[in-house]
C-alpha cells in the first residue's frame, strides 16, 4: 500500500474496475481522498466542511440504514438542506445540511451522506445520462443500460463503497 502523505487526514482508497476499451476502466489505481470530501471521519468539522462544498449538479453518495447504496445527483442546496435525487430509482431526498441525513419517503430507512468525492468526468456524464433518461423517458426499455452505463454504475459503487464488491 502506498505511503500516506503526512500532515493531513487522508484515506487510501482503491479505484477500479478494470476494463480495456474505456480509459476510465484501464487500471486499478490507489488514490487518496481528503477528509473534506470523504465523510468517514467522526469529526463534525470535517463533515460540515465537506457538506458546505456541495453544489447543484454534484454527485454524492449516501448509505441507508438498511445497507443500501444511494448514488445521488444534487438538485438543490439551501442554507438548511441538500436536495438530491437517486440516479437509478429517482427518489427525491432532502438531506439535513448539518448532519447529511435524510429519510427515504414511504420507508423506514434513514440515509446519511458518506461521500461528496467527485467522480471522473466520463463516469459522471454516464450517470447524468442515466438520470435524465430515467426521469424523462416513457419508453419501456429506458431501464436498459448500455455497457458504458453499466460499467459507470459498477465504478461508482466501488468508488464510493467497497472496492472489493462482487459486482461483475
N, C-alpha and C positions, 0 to 999 in steps of 0.2 A: 504494500500500500504506500502511495506517495507520502512524503513527509508533510505534515500540517504546517502551513505558514504560521509564524509566531506573531503575537501582538493583537490578535482579534479572534472572535468566536467564529470559527469556520468548520463546517462539517463535510467530510468526504462523501461523495455520492457517485454511484456508478450510473453512467448514461448508456443507453443501448436501445433497441436491439440491433443486431447485425442484419444488413440487407445489402446485396451487391449492386442493385440498379437504381439506387436513390442515395444521393450524397448524405442525407441525414442518418442513414442506417448503415453507413460503411464500416464504422469502427465502434467498439465499445470503449469509451474514454472515461477516465476519472476526472471529475470537475469538483469545484468547491462552491458551496452555497453559503453566503454570509448570513448571519443571524438577522439581518434586516430584511431578508426575503424568505427565509425558511422559518416557520413558526414553531419549531420544536422546543425552543428554549422556554423554560418556565418563567423567565424574566419578562414581566409585563411591559417593561420599557421597550424591549426588542419587538414584542408583539404589536404594540402601539405604533412603533416606528415603521414596521412593515405594512400595517393597515393604512397608515397615513399616506403611503406612496401609491396606493391602489387608485387607478383611474378607469374611467369608462373605456371599454374595449379590451381591458386586460383579461387574461385567463388566470383564474385562481383555482385552487383545489381545496376541497373540504372533505373531512371524513365523518361519516354518520355514526351515530351511537350503535347502529346495527352492523358496523364494519364496512358499510357501503362507501364507494368512491364517487365523489361528485366533482366532475370537471365542469367548471362554470365560466361563462362569459359575463363580465361585469357590464351591466346595463345602466347603472346609475349610482352616483355617490353623493350623499348628503352629509351634513355635519353629524348625523346620528346613525345612519345606516349605509350599508353597501348592498345594492340591489344587483342580483345576478340571476342568470338562467342556466340550468344544466344543459349541456350541449346535446346529449343523447335523448333525454326524456322531456325536455322543455319545461321543467319545473321551475317556477319563479320563487326565488328565495330572498329574504330580507335579513341580512346579517347585521347584528348589533355592531356598531363601529368600534366600540371599546373592547369587546371580547371576541368578536369574529364568530358569533354563534347565531344560528337560525333554526327555526322549527320547520320541518317539512310539512306543508299543508296537507291535512287529511290523514296524517300518520303520527305515530308516537315516536318519531325519530327527530333527534336533535343533531345538527351537523355543525362542525367547527372548522373554520378555515385553518388549514395546516401548512399551506404554502402559497406564496404570491410570486414564486420564481417564474420568470418568463420562459416560454417555450421557444425553441428555434423557429425562425420565421416560416419555414415550409410546413412544419407541424402545426403551428398556429393557423396558417392560412387554410390548411386542410380541415381543421376543427371548426373554423369560422364558416367554411363552406358547408359542412355537415349541419351546423346550427341553422344557417339560413335556409337550407333545403328542408329540414325538418319543420321549421317554423312557417314556411310559406307555401310549400307544395301540398297538393291534394292527391298526387299520384300515389296509387297503392304501392308502387315499387320504390318510393322515396327512401325507405329504410335500407335499401340495398347499398352496401358500401363498396367503393372501388378498392383496389389493392392498396393504393396510397392512403386512402382514408382509414382503412383497417390498420395499416402499419402505424399511422399517426396516432390512433387511439391506443394501440399497444405501447408505443413510445411514451405517450403521456401517462399512462398507468404506471409504467416503470419509472419514469422521470419523477413523478410525484409520490409514488408509493414504493413498493417492494421491487428492487431491481432484479430479483430472482423469481419474479412472478412466473407462474406456469402457463401464461398465455402464449399461444402459438400463432 
